[in-house]
Amino acid sequence: MGSAAGALVLGAWAGWSLSPAPGAQLLSSHELEVVAALAEVMFPAGPFPVDGIEAGVPAEVDRLLAEVLEPIHASGFRGLLHSLEWGTVASRGHRFSRLSPAERLATLQIWSDPSVFVRRVARESFRVVLGMAYFSDPRVLGHMGWRATCGGGPT
């Protein structure tokens, strides 16, 4: 997690506030931008009736980190967001959130490489947390045919 801590320091040095964005519980404006950049390429329009942005993935990730995950895990996830954001500056000349969708997808593919364990685990963390946020949207669940019966009947 040393590189994640370094990314947090670099982000703070570059003027990133770690204070919650207006309306957010935990994530800063810059962290929400990184989550939005991830959501755009992980959940594009087409396969489901709503894309990751329409499904409110950034706000739901903020909620999950603030209310569901233990603080130590939320802090680690924030560090991973900073590592992803700043890690592309050396290789691609721009922060992750400023890359084109194709470049973001290519970056995530590199992070999926099983030969680099730490990077692959970070990529899986993004997949799990953003997946929880995306698949909690009722429109996405309905499109999948998911029927919840808890609490008094189907929805």
C-alpha positions in Angstrom: 0.0 0.0 0.0 3.1 2.2 -0.1 2.4 3.5 -3.6 -1.2 4.3 -2.5 0.1 6.4 0.4 2.5 8.1 -2.0 -0.3 8.8 -4.4 -2.3 10.4 -1.5 0.6 12.6 -0.7 1.1 13.5 -4.4 -2.6 14.3 -4.7 -2.5 16.5 -1.6 0.7 18.2 -2.9 -1.1 18.9 -6.2 -3.8 20.7 -4.4 -6.3 17.9 -4.1 -8.5 18.3 -1.0 -9.3 15.2 0.8 -12.3 16.8 2.4 -15.7 15.5 1.2 -17.1 17.1 -1.9 -20.3 19.2 -1.5 -23.1 16.7 -0.9 -20.7 13.7 -0.4 -20.1 11.8 2.8 -16.5 10.9 2.3 -15.0 11.3 -1.2 -13.5 14.5 -2.4 -14.5 16.2 -5.7 -11.4 14.8 -7.4 -12.0 11.3 -6.1 -15.5 11.4 -7.4 -14.1 12.4 -10.8 -11.9 9.3 -10.8 -14.9 7.1 -9.8 -17.0 8.7 -12.6 -14.2 8.1 -15.1 -14.1 4.4 -14.0 -17.9 4.2 -14.1 -18.0 5.5 -17.7 -15.8 2.8 -19.0 -16.8 -0.1 -16.7 -20.6 0.4 -17.3 -21.1 2.1 -20.7 -24.4 2.7 -22.2 -25.8 -0.2 -24.3 -25.8 -3.5 -22.4 -28.1 -2.2 -19.7 -30.7 0.5 -19.8 -28.5 3.0 -17.9 -24.8 3.7 -17.9 -22.7 4.0 -14.8 -23.2 7.7 -14.5 -27.0 7.6 -14.9 -27.0 4.8 -12.3 -25.4 7.2 -9.8 -22.3 5.1 -9.3 -20.1 7.9 -8.0 -22.6 8.9 -5.3 -23.3 5.2 -4.4 -19.6 4.4 -4.1 -19.3 7.4 -1.8 -22.2 6.0 0.3 -20.7 2.5 0.4 -17.3 3.7 1.5 -18.8 5.9 4.2 -21.5 3.6 5.5 -20.6 0.0 4.6 -16.9 -0.5 4.4 -14.7 -0.3 7.5 -12.8 3.0 7.6 -9.4 1.3 7.0 -10.8 -0.3 3.8 -12.4 2.9 2.7 -9.1 4.7 3.2 -7.3 2.0 1.2 -9.8 2.3 -1.6 -9.2 6.1 -1.7 -5.5 5.4 -1.9 -6.1 3.1 -4.9 -8.2 5.8 -6.6 -5.2 8.2 -6.2 -2.8 5.6 -7.5 -4.9 5.0 -10.6 -5.3 8.7 -11.2 -1.7 9.7 -10.9 -0.2 6.4 -12.2 -1.0 7.2 -15.8 0.9 10.5 -15.8 4.2 8.8 -16.4 3.0 6.3 -18.9 0.3 8.3 -20.8 1.1 11.9 -20.0 -2.3 12.6 -18.3 -4.2 11.7 -15.2 -6.6 8.8 -15.5 -9.7 10.9 -15.4 -8.4 13.0 -18.3 -7.7 10.1 -20.6 -10.0 9.1 -23.4 -12.4 6.2 -22.7 -10.2 4.0 -24.9 -7.1 4.9 -23.0 -8.9 4.3 -19.7 -10.0 0.9 -20.9 -6.5 0.0 -21.9 -5.2 1.1 -18.5 -7.7 -1.1 -16.7 -6.7 -4.0 -19.0 -3.1 -3.5 -17.9 -4.2 -3.4 -14.3 -5.9 -6.8 -14.8 -2.6 -8.5 -15.7 -2.3 -11.5 -13.4 1.5 -11.3 -13.3 1.4 -8.1 -11.2 -0.6 -9.2 -8.2 -1.0 -5.9 -6.3 -2.2 -4.1 -9.4 -4.6 -6.9 -10.3 -6.0 -6.9 -6.7 -6.5 -3.1 -7.0 -8.3 -3.6 -10.3 -10.6 -6.2 -8.7 -11.3 -3.8 -5.8 -12.6 -1.3 -8.4 -14.7 -4.0 -10.1 -16.2 -5.1 -6.8 -17.0 -1.7 -5.2 -18.2 0.0 -8.5 -20.1 -3.2 -9.3 -21.9 -3.1 -6.0 -22.8 0.5 -6.7 -24.0 -0.1 -10.3 -26.0 -3.2 -9.6 -27.8 -1.6 -6.7 -29.7 0.6 -9.2 -33.3 -0.6 -9.5 -33.3 -0.1 -13.3 -30.3 -2.3 -13.7 -31.7 -5.0 -11.4 -35.1 -4.9 -13.2 -33.4 -5.3 -16.5 -31.7 -8.4 -15.2 -35.0 -9.8 -14.0 -34.1 -9.5 -10.3 -37.2 -9.6 -8.1 -36.7 -8.7 -4.4 -39.3 -10.2 -2.1 -37.9 -9.1 1.2 -40.1 -6.7 3.2 -43.6 -7.6 2.0 -43.7 -8.6 -1.6 -42.1 -8.4 -5.0 -40.8 -5.0 -6.3 
